[in-house]
Amino acid sequence: MKSITIQGTKRESVGKKSTKALRDAELVPCVVYGGAETLNFSAEERSFKGLVYTPDAHTVSIEVDGQTIPAVLQDIQFHPITDKILHADFYQLSDDKPVVMEVPVRLTGRAKGVVSGGALRQSFRKLKLKALPANLPDEIVVDVTPLRIGNKLYVGDIKTNNYTFMHPDNAVVVAVKMSRTAMKGGAVVEDDDEEETEAPEGEAPATEATSAE
């Protein structure tokens, strides 16, 4: 998996007054845990651009006082009005300890059902998985070519030995729905079911995705 570097400075004080001073200076209070000791540090807000404002997944190399710590972002808090980053939590990576993170889903191919006039519905833009750091993928590639109208592709259909999905096997990743003007045998077929594919609880509602050519 790709990695970005965030350079920080160790925090000697973690009180409210110190935290406010950091934010006023456009610095983000951070913590990295999972190692022998919890490390509190601060980093420039702009250094988070390549980590937060991107659809890609990354690990992070945190450089503090000459020490480099491999980690993944676990939680980030934003100001409700300004969207400025208020705080970031990182989890330190160890070669022998699995880690949980979200990885983007990329669809490839053109579904047979879409060619027939159906509509592609993608329920998950990202999937949460658990893997050893060395096995973390940059993305999860799903070929939708075989899907016909009415077909669904489930989490359980994605085969891998390198990581474990943190979703039930029957969670729908992508489906091809009948559209109102879908063609079948040269005749227009009216669609009586126009409901979107529902995303599992906690996921964003299903949206129409454009198949890759």
Secondary structure, DSSP 4 states (H G I P E B T S, - for coil): --EEEEEEEE-S--SHHHHHHHHHTTEEEEEEESSSS-EEEEEEGGGGHHHHSSSS--EEEEEETTEEEEEEEEEEEE-TTT--EEEEEEEE--TTS-EEEEEEEEEES--HHHHTT-EEEES-SEEEEEE-GGG--S-EEEE-TTPPTT-EEEGGGS--SS-EESS-TT-EEEEEEPPTT-EETTEE---S--PPPPPPTTSPPPEE-PPP-
